[in-house]
């Protein structure tokens, strides 16, 4: 009977909070954005399961350096977490120095989700397909303008990578935010744009913008008729923005394992999956080891893109 009672009580023991203190999840983006909403959706479900408050602490700006530094220097007890992203991988190659080591100073927990990115054109413009874009670029060297948000962003570097992968001579033109990019594209100041899909989806659906191709490894669920860049004649091309959870280095393995279980259970819940998919995010958890491999490969990839594009270190 004692053994049965212990077995029956095991799930409740796993659901016990780490302590009476709340967990702080530091988010390197402003409130209300897609990444912030991903963090809040997953944190809410984890909080319910763990019986423990998870507080979102938004620290936007500086390429995520301020938020990351806060977590890197926090006590490694599982009570301070970072919403990590591909921005962390970009910063590792973009900055001359950082106040932390992007790989050594964090303990991966789990990936949370992947964001589709797309190559966009005017809804009624000259490009109807991705092949039209490539043909124009090759027939008119140096004349194609690709709009993105600021230099060093994932979108900006994805534009640079697209140039290299297609073997075209084009200009990547940075703007201060997504609204400025879409305004310039609709007004004809730029030919195409590279942007995360979720904030421009409504304009695509209204036919103000046209998605020529998505940049991930498969078609976007909400745009099933739009091919990938790889399908459009550039085999192996794949770019996605992603979010993940990380803790300070030296956080005990049992705490990391607990947080991993809770995060993946939250991502498997129907309500969280539905919420993230509505944001254009593919919910996808991982092991800590898989997340570490992703971060390492992304650092190497974006460092090479930054070097090839001649983007000066900041």
C-alpha positions in Angstrom: 0.0 0.0 0.0 2.9 2.4 0.8 4.4 1.6 -2.6 1.1 2.3 -4.4 0.6 5.5 -2.5 4.1 6.7 -3.4 3.5 5.8 -7.1 0.2 7.7 -7.0 1.8 10.7 -5.4 4.7 10.9 -7.9 2.9 13.2 -10.4 2.0 15.6 -7.7 5.6 15.6 -6.5 6.8 16.5 -10.0 4.3 19.3 -10.1 5.5 20.9 -6.9 7.0 24.4 -7.3 10.8 24.9 -7.3 10.3 27.1 -4.3 7.9 29.8 -2.9 9.7 32.4 -5.1 8.4 33.3 -8.5 10.3 32.5 -11.6 11.4 35.5 -13.7 11.4 35.1 -17.5 13.5 37.8 -19.0 12.3 38.7 -22.6 14.6 40.8 -24.8 11.6 42.2 -26.7 8.9 44.7 -26.0 5.5 43.7 -24.7 2.9 42.8 -27.3 5.2 41.5 -30.0 5.1 38.0 -31.3 8.1 36.7 -29.2 6.6 38.3 -26.1 3.2 36.6 -26.7 5.0 33.3 -27.2 6.8 33.7 -23.9 3.5 34.6 -22.1 1.5 31.8 -23.6 4.1 29.1 -22.6 4.8 30.7 -19.2 1.1 30.8 -18.3 0.7 27.1 -19.0 3.9 26.2 -17.1 2.8 28.3 -14.2 -0.5 26.4 -14.0 1.3 23.0 -14.1 4.0 23.9 -11.7 1.9 25.8 -9.2 4.4 28.6 -9.4 4.2 32.2 -10.6 6.2 33.0 -13.7 6.7 36.8 -14.2 7.6 38.2 -17.6 10.4 40.9 -17.4 10.6 42.8 -20.7 14.1 44.2 -21.4 14.2 45.1 -25.1 17.0 46.7 -27.1 20.7 46.3 -27.8 20.4 43.1 -29.7 19.2 41.3 -26.6 22.4 42.0 -24.8 20.9 43.6 -21.8 18.4 40.8 -21.2 21.0 38.1 -21.8 23.5 39.7 -19.5 20.8 39.9 -16.8 20.3 36.2 -16.9 23.9 35.2 -17.4 24.7 36.9 -14.1 21.7 35.6 -12.2 21.8 32.8 -9.6 21.8 29.4 -11.3 18.8 28.1 -9.3 16.1 27.9 -12.0 14.4 31.1 -10.9 15.7 33.3 -13.7 15.2 32.3 -17.3 15.9 33.9 -20.7 13.8 33.9 -23.8 16.7 33.1 -26.1 16.4 33.6 -29.9 18.4 33.5 -33.1 19.2 37.1 -32.1 21.6 35.6 -29.6 23.3 33.8 -32.4 23.5 36.9 -34.5 24.9 39.0 -31.6 27.7 36.5 -31.1 29.0 37.3 -34.6 27.9 41.0 -34.8 29.5 42.5 -31.6 33.2 43.0 -31.0 32.7 41.8 -27.5 29.8 40.8 -25.2 29.6 40.9 -21.4 28.9 37.1 -21.4 29.8 34.1 -23.5 26.7 33.1 -25.6 27.5 29.4 -25.4 29.3 28.9 -22.0 27.2 31.2 -19.8 23.8 29.7 -20.5 22.2 26.3 -19.9 19.7 25.4 -22.7 16.3 24.2 -21.6 14.1 23.8 -24.7 13.2 25.4 -28.0 9.7 26.9 -28.0 8.8 27.8 -31.6 9.9 28.7 -35.1 8.7 31.8 -37.0 8.3 31.6 -40.8 9.9 34.3 -42.9 9.0 35.2 -46.4 10.2 37.1 -49.6 7.5 39.7 -50.3 6.5 41.8 -53.3 3.9 44.3 -54.1 0.4 42.7 -54.5 0.0 44.1 -58.0 3.7 44.5 -58.8 5.9 43.1 -61.6 6.9 39.9 -59.6 4.2 37.2 -59.6 6.6 34.3 -58.7 9.9 33.8 -57.1 11.3 32.8 -60.5 10.3 36.3 -61.8 12.4 37.9 -59.1 15.4 35.8 -59.8 15.2 36.4 -63.6 14.9 40.1 -63.1 17.9 40.2 -60.7 20.1 38.2 -63.1 19.1 40.4 -66.1 19.6 43.6 -64.2 22.7 43.3 -62.0 22.8 45.8 -59.1 19.3 47.1 -59.7 17.2 44.9 -57.3 16.5 46.4 -53.9 15.7 44.1 -51.0 14.1 45.8 -48.0 14.6 44.6 -44.4 14.5 45.9 -40.9 17.7 47.2 -39.3 21.3 46.0 -40.1 22.2 42.9 -38.2 18.6 41.7 -37.7 17.7 38.2 -38.7 15.6 39.6 -41.6 18.6 41.7 -42.8 21.0 38.8 -42.7 18.5 36.5 -44.3 18.4 39.0 -47.2 22.2 38.9 -47.4 22.1 35.1 -47.4 19.5 35.1 -50.1 21.7 37.3 -52.3 24.6 34.9 -51.8 22.6 31.7 -52.3 21.0 33.0 -55.5 24.3 34.4 -56.8 22.8 37.8 -57.6 24.0 41.4 -57.4 21.4 43.2 -55.3 21.2 45.9 -52.6 19.9 45.1 -49.1 18.3 48.3 -47.8 17.6 48.6 -44.1 14.6 50.4 -42.6 13.6 51.2 -39.0 11.0 48.6 -38.4 8.4 46.5 -40.2 5.9 49.3 -40.9 8.6 51.3 -42.7 9.6 48.2 -44.8 6.0 47.5 -45.9 5.2 51.1 -46.6 8.3 51.3 -48.9 7.4 48.1 -50.6 3.8 49.1 -51.3 5.0 52.5 -52.5 7.5 51.0 -54.9 10.6 52.4 -53.2 12.0 48.9 -52.9 11.4 45.8 -55.2 11.0 43.1 -52.6 11.3 42.6 -48.8 12.3 39.9 -46.4 10.2 39.8 -43.2 8.8 37.5 -40.6 5.5 36.3 -41.8 3.2 36.9 -38.9 3.2 40.7 -38.9 2.5 41.0 -42.6 0.1 38.1 -43.0 -3.0 40.3 -43.0 -1.6 42.4 -45.8 -0.9 39.2 -47.8 -4.4 38.1 -47.2 -5.7 41.5 -48.4 -3.5 41.2 -51.5 -1.7 44.4 -50.7 1.5 42.2 -50.6 2.4 39.0 -52.4 4.4 36.2 -50.7 6.8 34.9 -53.5 8.4 32.3 -51.3 8.8 31.3 -47.6 12.3 30.7 -46.3 11.7 27.7 -44.0 12.2 24.0 -44.7 8.5 23.5 -45.5 5.5 25.5 -46.6 3.8 27.7 -44.1 0.5 26.2 -42.9 -1.4 29.4 -43.5 0.1 29.9 -47.0 0.0 26.3 -48.5 0.2 27.5 -52.1 3.4 29.6 -51.5 6.5 27.5 -52.3 9.7 27.5 -50.2 12.9 29.2 -51.5 14.4 25.7 -51.7 11.5 24.4 -53.8 12.0 27.4 -56.1 15.4 26.5 -57.3 17.7 27.0 -54.3 18.1 23.5 -52.8 19.2 23.5 -49.1 18.2 27.1 -48.4 16.5 27.3 -45.0 16.1 30.3 -42.7 13.7 30.6 -39.7 13.5 32.8 -36.6 13.2 30.9 -33.4 12.7 31.2 -29.6 13.9 29.0 -26.8 14.3 29.0 -23.0 17.7 29.1 -21.3 18.9 29.3 -17.7 22.2 30.6 -16.3 25.1 28.2 -16.7 25.6 25.7 -13.8 21.9 25.4 -13.1 21.5 21.9 -11.6 20.7 19.2 -14.2 17.6 18.1 -12.3 16.2 21.7 -12.4 16.9 21.9 -16.2 15.2 18.5 -16.7 12.2 19.7 -14.7 11.9 22.9 -16.7 12.3 21.0 -20.0 9.5 18.7 -19.1 7.2 21.6 -18.1 8.0 23.6 -21.3 7.4 20.7 -23.6 4.2 19.7 -21.8 3.0 23.3 -22.3 3.9 23.2 -26.0 1.9 20.0 -26.3 -1.2 21.4 -24.8 -4.0 22.1 -27.4 -4.7 25.6 -26.2 -1.0 26.7 -26.3 -0.5 25.1 -29.8 -3.6 26.9 -31.1 -2.5 30.2 -29.6 1.0 30.0 -31.1 -0.2 28.8 -34.5 -2.6 31.8 -34.7 0.5 34.0 -34.3 2.2 32.2 -37.2 4.5 30.3 -34.9 5.2 26.5 -35.2 5.3 25.1 -31.6 8.3 22.8 -31.3 10.1 21.7 -28.2 13.5 20.1 -27.9 16.0 18.5 -25.6 18.6 20.8 -24.1 21.2 19.1 -26.2 19.2 19.8 -29.4 18.9 23.4 -28.4 22.7 23.6 -27.8 23.3 22.2 -31.3 20.9 24.7 -32.8 22.6 27.6 -31.1 26.1 26.5 -32.2 25.1 26.0 -35.8 23.3 29.3 -35.9 26.3 31.2 -34.5 28.5 29.7 -37.2 26.0 30.4 -40.0 25.3 34.0 -39.1 28.9 34.8 -38.3 29.8 33.7 -41.9 26.9 35.8 -43.4 28.0 38.9 -41.4 31.6 38.4 -42.6 30.7 37.8 -46.2 28.3 40.8 -46.3 31.1 43.1 -44.8 28.9 44.2 -41.9 31.2 46.0 -39.5 31.4 44.7 -35.9 29.5 46.8 -33.4 
